[in-house]
Every structure is written in structure tokens, then in C-alpha cells.
């Protein structure tokens, strides 16, 4: 039976947040979702209380945090992300929130050459300094990120990145959401930093091979120079800050700094992390030409 929400989900319409919302609803757990605009799919979930607000509006954050005990913190990785998340942390502390589950990133570090990893580390440090209890989720590259290449895979049988033959322990976002759900609803996660990966590390060429099997057609990976990746990202509308950040991210991957494999997903959830092979077969229809 659903009760008054004590959990707040931010980023509830994104790839991880939307699945987390579905999982909580399916378990009969009430929650509040902070959104910038109305979302009918989210609003239709049993047990959800939708509130509109904006990370740039402190008053709306304060309103969303009233009566909340545990919060899931997630924003887009934009140039504003660090400031927005620090504002949220301050408002959460003021509102009496007891625990923050923050979606961070593998290898978050204050001195990283990757801007995404630096801002995540800054926010993690700020949360520690509040004295609130916390759980930091540091996932690796999302399998679902490959969906951004669905057109080129469907039409040309190829995808590209500036990553060389480095191995990456890619993870399904549904497994990230499951760990987040556990951290929000069960004990034993206070003060934990969870490094979340899939069950194996793969090169992008190996990913292409597995896609070829799932799609029953050849799929090829093309390594490209960082400059070419940067221009391609800009050409499809990525702001300069994000385009540069993604190039930095892939330079990090290309140095084999994301090949670590952990068992954290199964240790926290009791279920094995999904394989890329399973993902490829399940999402094969998405990669087929329309």
C-alpha cells in the first residue's frame, strides 16, 4: 500500500531515473519525482507524486524536498551540473534530508583530466562535508549509450568513437537503477561508494561483433581521431562544453582506465549484472532499419 512519499527522485525522466521510478512503483514504494515539465508516462505510475521544479530555482527545490528523508541526485552533465547539484545538496541539508544517493561516475576524482569526473568528485566531497549519510554510485559507460548510434548502425552497419582497442566494462542502466533502488529503500548502504560495471570488459570491436550476431548482419566499429569525434558531436547539436567533455571521457576510456570489472551489482541486488550479449539481443529491433 502506498504511503506519503519520503523518497525524492530527480532526473526521473532520464535513462536511469525513469527506470528507477518504474522499479519503485512496481515494488509498491511511494516516491516524489521532481520534473521540469509535465510527463504523462511518469504521472501514470502508481505511487508517484510529481512536482514541477528546476535545479536553478532554489524555492522549487525547497518545495520538492519538504518531508523527504532520502533523495536520489541526478542531473544532466551540462556546464551547470556542478552548481546545480551543489545547490540541491545545500537545500537537502536545510530541509532535513537524511540520506542522499548520488549518481556519480567511475573514477570520479578532483584532479581528473575529465571535467565530468571532476564535477562529480566536487559534489561527492560537498555531500560528505554536510554530515548527511550517503551512497555514491559510480557506474561505467552505459550500454544504452549505444542507442545514440542506432541510425548509423541500421543504415550503414557501423558506429564510431575515439577509443581504440581499449576495453570497457559497460553496464546496463537497469542494473544501475536496481542498485539505486536498494540504496534508497534498504539498510547497509550508508557511506558506501559503489563502483558499478557489467560482468565483462569489451573493446568496441567486440561490441560490434556481438551486435553482428544479434542483428544477423555485419556491424563494424570505426576508430576515429578525437578531433573527428568532437566535430561529429557538435554537428548533431552538442554544446561545446559537453562535446569537449565527451572527448575527454573517451580519452579516459582509451587509456584502459575503465576496464575494471566488479561484482557490486550482484552483491547489492542479488541479481547478476546483465551482459552486453543479452542487451544486444533484447534491443536488436531498435537497431534495425525502419
Secondary structure, 3 states (H helix, E strand, C coil): CCCCCCEEECCCCCHHHHHHHHHHHHCCCCEEEEECCCCHHHHCCCCEEEEECCCCCHHHHHHHHCCCCEEEECCCCCCCHHHHHHHHHHHHHHHCCCEEEEECCCCCCCCCCCHHHHHHHHHHHHHHHHCCEEEEEEECCEHHHHHHHHHHHHHHCEEEECCCCCCECCECHHHHHHHHHHHHHCCCCCCEEEEECCCCCECHHHHHHHHHHHHCCCCEEEECCHHHHHHHHHHCCCCHHHHHHHHHHHHHHHCCCCCCCCCHHHHHHCCCCCCHHHHHHHCHHHHCCC
